[in-house]
Structure formats: C-alpha cells, structure tokens
C-alpha cells in the first residue's frame, strides 16, 4: 500500500513501507504545469506507485523524472515510467547521464549541472553535485529554489514506519541507522572523504526549509543546521583513517 501525504504545497510524498526491511521507500511528486516525479522507484513497486500517482494526476502527464544516483530504488523503474508517459524526460547529474543513464534509459537524460535550471511552471530546480554523498560518483541532490526544498536521497536515512514529516531532530535516528547498517553486509555504504564536510556545508548554505528524505520522515524547519551536524555523524561513523 502507498501512503500519500502533501508535505508542502504541491509536493506529495508517496511512501511504501517494507516490513521485512523496516524501511520506507519514499517517492515525491510535484504537481505543477510540468509534473515532476523524484525517484522512479524499484521495478517491483511500479504498479503500486502508478496507482498512487493516478490519484493525483494522469501518470501520462509526468514531464520529468529525477533521482540522485544510479541505484535501483532511485531509477529502477525509469523505463516503465517512460513507456507510460511519452513526454517524460529523465533528469540527473551530467556525470550520471554520461556514465550510466543514457545506456540504460529508453530516452536520453537531461544531464544537469548546478548552473542549469529546470522549471516545472511555478517551481525552479537546480542539481547540485555531491560525489559519493550519499554514495556514487554520479550523486547529486535536487534543490527547489522557490520553497527551498532539498531532495536528500539517502541522506538522513532512518528506519521504521515513521510519520511523513517531522520538525524534530533527525540526527539521532540517522546516526542509529548508520550504526545498524555498519553491523551488516551493507557496511560502509556512505564513505567519508576529505570533501564530505565541504559538500554538506555548501548544501547547508542553500538554507533549505524542507528536507525530502527518501527513507524515513521528511523534515520541516532549519535544514542547514541538520546538514552541518550530519557531516560530523558521517565522519564519526565512517572515517576509518
């Protein structure tokens, strides 16, 4: 079952909870003149997501499909969405387009840098590169400039069937999730490098007011403080130097 919540004006969180993993998989739909879907999702989740999107808009009207980095829960069902909507265009970082997406995708992607602007009508988006944050050379985060929403991908990942939004500190649940992941086969999933703190500081400088989190509750409030604190948590958990 997909749970739908409007977490900001025209921004809908479509969440599927997987009990076996104790984790939510969140996808975000922006209802605008040119609708945007952030996270194409896993192929197995496509039927449920398609039905959820259809309660908000005609899925064939989706204009853009965006994600952070090349991973199955980010873009696994991309081609299913492209088949459904003839006007849909994949959107990712320029590195993602060059190294992976244009070979995988049924249609060429729009590869963006932070100098490029994507407009859906009322809203304006930029892609900020964040190599290996959360992971992947091609990683980037999408930022909506009008209402200051940062689409965080796996940043602030935490477990549980939690509320759609919170104004509470996410650092505690995020650190707990990192520590839990470090005890299993997916240890080291978010590397710490000399660039980590600087990248997160540059994202904090955007002063986001909504953090759209892929796994767990989204955050409403001063996102810059959380991004600054996150750098320390990542260093403490993953720095093996």
C-alpha positions in Angstrom: 0.0 0.0 0.0 1.2 3.5 -0.9 0.6 6.3 1.7 0.2 9.7 0.2 0.9 12.9 2.1 1.2 16.5 0.9 4.2 17.6 2.8 4.4 21.1 1.2 2.3 22.9 -1.3 2.1 20.8 -4.5 4.7 18.3 -3.1 3.4 14.9 -2.4 5.2 12.1 -0.6 4.3 8.6 -1.8 5.6 6.1 0.7 5.8 2.3 0.6 6.8 0.6 3.8 8.6 -2.7 3.6 8.3 -4.5 6.9 11.0 -7.1 6.2 13.5 -4.2 6.0 11.7 -2.0 8.5 12.1 0.8 6.0 10.1 3.3 4.0 10.7 3.9 0.3 9.6 7.4 -0.4 9.0 9.0 -3.8 7.9 12.6 -4.4 5.5 14.0 -6.9 5.4 17.7 -7.7 2.0 18.7 -9.1 2.7 21.6 -11.4 2.3 22.6 -15.1 5.0 20.1 -16.0 4.8 17.4 -13.2 8.0 16.1 -11.7 8.5 12.7 -10.1 11.5 12.4 -7.9 12.6 8.7 -7.6 11.3 6.3 -10.2 11.5 3.6 -7.6 12.0 -0.2 -7.8 10.5 -2.0 -10.7 8.6 -4.2 -8.3 7.0 -1.1 -6.8 6.0 0.4 -10.1 2.3 -0.9 -10.2 1.6 0.5 -6.7 3.3 3.8 -7.4 1.5 4.2 -10.7 -1.8 3.7 -8.9 -0.9 6.3 -6.3 0.2 8.8 -8.9 -3.1 8.3 -10.7 -5.0 9.6 -7.7 -3.1 12.9 -8.1 -2.5 13.4 -11.8 -2.8 11.5 -15.0 0.5 9.5 -15.0 0.9 10.1 -18.7 1.3 13.8 -17.9 4.5 13.3 -16.0 7.1 15.6 -17.7 10.3 15.0 -15.7 11.7 12.0 -13.7 14.6 12.8 -11.5 16.9 11.0 -9.0 20.1 11.4 -7.1 22.4 8.5 -8.2 22.2 5.3 -10.3 20.6 2.7 -7.9 17.6 0.5 -8.3 15.4 2.2 -5.8 16.2 5.6 -7.3 15.7 4.8 -11.0 15.0 1.0 -11.5 11.5 1.6 -12.9 12.6 4.5 -15.1 11.8 2.8 -18.4 8.3 1.8 -17.1 7.5 5.4 -16.5 9.0 6.5 -19.8 6.8 3.9 -21.6 3.7 5.3 -19.7 4.4 8.9 -20.5 5.7 9.8 -24.0 6.6 13.3 -22.9 8.6 12.3 -19.8 12.3 13.2 -19.7 14.9 11.6 -17.3 16.8 14.2 -15.3 20.0 13.5 -13.4 23.5 14.9 -13.0 25.7 15.3 -16.0 28.0 12.6 -14.7 25.1 10.3 -14.3 23.9 10.9 -17.9 27.4 10.2 -19.3 28.5 7.2 -17.3 25.3 5.2 -16.9 21.9 6.6 -17.7 21.9 7.1 -21.5 22.9 3.5 -22.0 20.2 2.3 -19.6 17.3 4.7 -20.4 14.9 4.3 -23.2 15.4 8.0 -23.9 18.4 10.3 -23.3 18.5 12.1 -20.0 18.9 15.8 -19.3 22.2 15.9 -17.5 22.3 18.9 -15.3 25.0 21.0 -13.5 24.3 23.5 -10.8 24.3 26.2 -13.4 21.3 24.7 -15.2 17.7 25.5 -14.1 14.7 23.2 -14.6 11.3 24.9 -14.4 8.1 23.0 -13.9 6.0 26.1 -14.0 5.7 27.6 -10.5 8.9 25.9 -9.3 12.6 26.1 -10.2 15.1 23.4 -9.6 18.9 23.0 -9.7 21.0 19.9 -9.4 24.0 20.2 -7.0 26.7 17.5 -7.5 27.6 15.6 -4.3 30.0 12.8 -5.4 29.8 9.8 -3.0 27.3 11.7 -0.9 25.3 9.6 -0.1 27.2 7.3 -2.5 28.1 7.0 -6.1 30.4 9.1 -8.3 27.3 10.4 -10.1 25.5 11.5 -7.0 23.7 14.9 -6.7 20.8 16.4 -4.9 18.0 18.4 -6.4 17.0 21.7 -4.8 13.8 23.6 -5.4 14.6 27.3 -5.1 11.0 28.7 -4.7 10.1 27.0 -1.5 13.6 25.8 -0.6 13.1 22.1 -0.7 16.1 19.8 -0.8 15.6 16.3 -2.1 18.1 14.4 0.1 18.0 10.9 -1.4 19.7 8.6 1.2 20.9 11.5 3.4 19.2 11.3 6.8 18.1 7.7 6.1 16.5 6.1 9.1 14.4 3.0 9.8 10.8 2.5 10.9 7.3 3.1 9.6 7.5 6.7 10.7 5.5 9.9 10.3 5.5 11.6 6.9 7.0 14.8 8.3 8.7 15.9 11.5 10.1 19.0 13.0 12.2 17.0 15.4 15.9 16.5 15.1 16.8 13.7 12.5 20.4 13.4 13.6 19.6 10.8 16.3 17.6 8.4 14.1 20.1 8.9 11.3 23.1 8.0 13.5 21.3 5.0 14.8 20.5 3.8 11.3 24.1 4.2 10.2 25.4 2.2 13.2 22.9 -0.5 12.5 23.9 -0.7 8.8 27.6 -0.9 9.9 26.8 -4.2 11.6 25.5 -5.9 8.4 26.5 -6.8 4.9 25.9 -3.2 3.6 28.5 -1.7 6.0 30.4 1.3 4.5 27.5 2.4 2.3 28.3 6.1 2.8 32.0 6.8 2.6 33.6 9.7 4.4 36.2 11.7 2.4 38.0 15.0 2.7 35.3 16.5 0.5 32.3 15.3 2.7 32.2 18.3 5.1 32.6 20.9 2.3 29.8 19.4 0.2 27.4 19.2 3.1 28.4 22.8 4.1 27.6 24.0 0.6 24.2 22.4 0.8 23.6 23.9 4.2 24.3 27.3 2.6 21.2 26.8 0.5 19.2 27.1 3.7 16.6 24.5 2.8 13.3 24.7 4.7 12.1 21.2 3.8 14.3 18.1 3.6 12.6 15.5 1.4 14.1 12.2 2.8 13.9 9.0 0.8 13.9 6.6 3.7 12.2 8.0 6.8 10.4 11.2 7.8 10.9 14.4 5.8 11.9 17.4 7.8 10.3 20.8 8.1 12.5 23.6 9.6 16.0 24.8 9.5 17.7 22.2 7.3 21.0 24.0 7.3 21.7 23.0 10.9 20.9 19.4 10.2 23.2 19.3 7.2 26.0 20.8 9.2 25.5 18.3 12.0 25.3 15.4 9.6 28.9 15.9 8.5 30.1 15.1 12.0 27.9 12.0 12.2 29.2 10.6 8.9 32.8 11.3 10.0 32.3 9.6 13.3 30.6 6.5 11.7 32.6 6.0 8.5 36.0 7.7 8.8 38.5 4.8 9.1 41.6 6.9 9.0 
